Amino acid sequence: MRRLMAVLVSLGVAALMALLGVARAADTPREVPLTLEGNRFTPEEITVKADAPFVLVITNKDRGPEEFESRDLKIEKVIPAGKTVRLKIPSLKPGTYGFVGEYHEKTAKGRIVAE
């Protein structure tokens, strides 16, 4: 009887841990890659789910730094040459949010569309 009870408790603990793991995975913000190369962002348009936070993972493949700037999102962040920076973006309302590379605004530009 004790052995059966121990097995049942172990199964219950394992099931609870599995459920908590799934909940944690669901709470993990989606990562969205963005590359800077040749003074241009790729992709130029990013589509994300509205009302859900995400992480913008920006990789600068150029030889010089670039400043990711979004007046719409109130973000300014220098991305050093050859480095990757992760920006946590809070939940966005449906809409379009522009961004530029401040050092090369004519070519480095894009938008985030929250749907």
Secondary structure per residue as TSV (DSSP state, phi and psi in degrees):
chain	resnum	aa	ss	phi	psi
A	1	M	-	360.0	-43.3
A	2	R	H	-62.8	-39.4
A	3	R	H	-63.9	-42.6
A	4	L	H	-62.6	-43.1
A	5	M	H	-63.7	-40.8
A	6	A	H	-63.9	-40.1
A	7	V	H	-64.6	-44.7
A	8	L	H	-63.1	-42.3
A	9	V	H	-64.2	-43.1
A	10	S	H	-61.1	-42.6
A	11	L	H	-64.5	-40.2
A	12	G	H	-64.2	-42.8
A	13	V	H	-64.7	-42.6
A	14	A	H	-63.2	-41.7
A	15	A	H	-64.8	-42.2
A	16	L	H	-63.7	-42.1
A	17	M	H	-64.7	-38.2
A	18	A	H	-64.5	-42.7
A	19	L	H	-63.9	-41.6
A	20	L	H	-65.8	-36.7
A	21	G	H	-63.9	-40.5
A	22	V	H	-65.7	-41.4
A	23	A	H	-63.7	-41.9
A	24	R	H	-63.7	-41.1
A	25	A	H	-63.3	-37.3
A	26	A	H	-69.5	-28.6
A	27	D	H	-82.0	-12.5
A	28	T	S	-72.8	122.3
A	29	P	-	-63.1	145.6
A	30	R	E	-66.6	140.6
A	31	E	E	-96.4	132.1
A	32	V	E	-119.9	114.5
A	33	P	E	-78.2	143.2
A	34	L	E	-142.2	126.9
A	35	T	E	-113.2	140.8
A	36	L	E	-112.9	118.6
A	37	E	E	-152.7	134.7
A	38	G	T	63.8	32.2
A	39	N	T	59.5	32.7
A	40	R	E	-137.2	147.5
A	41	F	E	-91.1	139.5
A	42	T	E	-132.1	125.1
A	43	P	S	-77.3	160.8
A	44	E	S	-78.3	-22.7
A	45	E	E	-126.9	129.3
A	46	I	E	-117.4	131.5
A	47	T	E	-109.3	128.3
A	48	V	E	-128.4	163.9
A	49	K	-	-77.3	129.3
A	50	A	T	-65.5	151.7
A	51	D	T	63.1	26.1
A	52	A	-	-138.2	126.0
A	53	P	-	-67.1	158.8
A	54	F	E	-151.5	169.7
A	55	V	E	-116.2	122.0
A	56	L	E	-89.1	117.3
A	57	V	E	-104.2	103.3
A	58	I	E	-102.7	121.9
A	59	T	E	-111.2	123.0
A	60	N	E	-97.6	107.0
A	61	K	-	-93.0	1.4
A	62	D	S	-80.8	168.1
A	63	R	S	-82.7	-11.9
A	64	G	S	-124.6	164.3
A	65	P	-	-71.1	161.4
A	66	E	E	-141.7	146.7
A	67	E	E	-104.1	115.5
A	68	F	E	-75.2	122.4
A	69	E	E	-133.6	132.7
A	70	S	E	-134.1	109.3
A	71	R	T	-66.9	-35.0
A	72	D	T	-61.2	-38.9
A	73	L	T	-96.3	-5.9
A	74	K	T	58.8	49.8
A	75	I	E	-126.7	135.3
A	76	E	E	-138.1	123.3
A	77	K	E	-148.7	124.7
A	78	V	E	-78.0	131.8
A	79	I	E	-109.0	107.8
A	80	P	-	-62.9	154.2
A	81	A	T	-56.5	133.9
A	82	G	T	71.0	13.1
A	83	K	-	-117.4	164.7
A	84	T	E	-120.7	134.4
A	85	V	E	-124.2	139.4
A	86	R	E	-107.9	123.4
A	87	L	E	-113.6	121.0
A	88	K	E	-79.9	120.9
A	89	I	E	-108.6	125.1
A	90	P	-	-70.2	171.0
A	91	S	-	-53.3	135.0
A	92	L	-	-110.3	143.7
A	93	K	-	-73.0	156.4
A	94	P	S	-54.3	135.5
A	95	G	E	155.5	-173.6
A	96	T	E	-118.3	133.6
A	97	Y	E	-125.9	115.0
A	98	G	E	-81.2	156.5
A	99	F	E	-147.7	157.2
A	100	V	E	-141.0	163.3
A	101	G	E	-93.0	107.8
A	102	E	G	-57.9	-29.7
A	103	Y	G	-78.7	-17.5
A	104	H	G	-141.6	58.0
A	105	E	T	-60.1	-28.1
A	106	K	T	-69.6	-30.1
A	107	T	T	-113.6	-32.8
A	108	A	S	-93.9	92.0
A	109	K	E	-150.7	158.1
A	110	G	E	-172.5	-169.3
A	111	R	E	-153.0	152.5
A	112	I	E	-111.2	127.6
A	113	V	E	-110.1	119.0
A	114	A	E	-99.5	119.9
A	115	E	-	-117.7	360.0
